[in-house]
Amino acid sequence: MSDPTNGIFDFQQMNVIRDAHRDWCAEQSIDVDSPVGRDAAIFMFEAYRAGKTTAVELLEACEAFAQERQEHVRLGAPAIESRSI
């Protein structure tokens, strides 16, 4: 097996990450090629590097990450001013 800490994943590791990514996206009704789907894939690579090496661990980590991101969203909140306009 390759050492994922150096950014190199072997075939088996890539399959675990790919399958977990597809499963999570399907559960969330997210297109794997959408911006959110791509963010989830990047997160899963990072989680794998951090020691989450099974599909279940990757799914749990991704779900926790998604829930944490949702906590920072406030629907109906006033717009944030932008200096670019």
N, C-alpha and C positions, 0 to 999 in steps of 0.2 A: 504494500500500500504506500501511496505517496504521502508526504507530510504536507497537509493543507496549510500549515502556518507560513509556508513560503509561497503560497498562491498557486501551487501546482496540485491538481486533483487528478486521481486516476479514474479509469472508466467506471469502476464500481461506485466510487464516491460521487461522481457526476450523476450516475443513475439515481442514487438516493436523493440527491438534491433536486434533480429534475422531477422525479415522481412526487416528492413532497410539495414542490412548487405547483405542479399541475393539480394535485389534490386540493391544496389550499385555495387556489384560484377558482376551481370548480365549486367548492363549498361556498365561496363568497360571490359567485356569479361574476367573476372578473376575467376579462380576456387576458391570457398570459402575455400577450404582446402590447398591452396597454401600458401607459405610464405607471399605474399602480401595480400592475403585474410585474413590470420590470423592477420596480422598487422592492417588491417582495422577493424576487429572485436574488437581487443584490444582498438583501438582508439575510437570506438563507445561506448564501456563500459565507457571509461574515459569521453567522451563527455556527456553521459547520467548523469554521476555523477556530471558533471559541470553544469547541468541544461538544456541540450538539450534533451527534453523528448518526442518529437514527431518524427515520421519517417522523416518528411520533414526537421526538424532541424538537425537530425542525418545525413541525406544525404548531406545537405548543408555543415555541419561541415567537413564531410569526404572528400567531393570534394575540399573544401578550403585547407585542410591538404595535399591532394594529389598534388594540384597545387603548394603549397609552397615547397613541397619536390622536384618537378620537376624543380623548379627554381635553385636548387643547383646542377643539373646535366648538365654537358657540354659534349655533344657527340663530339668525336674527340679530346678531350683535352689530353695532354700528361699524361702518367701513373704516378701515385703517387708512389714514392719509398717506399718500405717496408723493414723493418729491419728483418723481419722473414725469408727472403730468403738468 
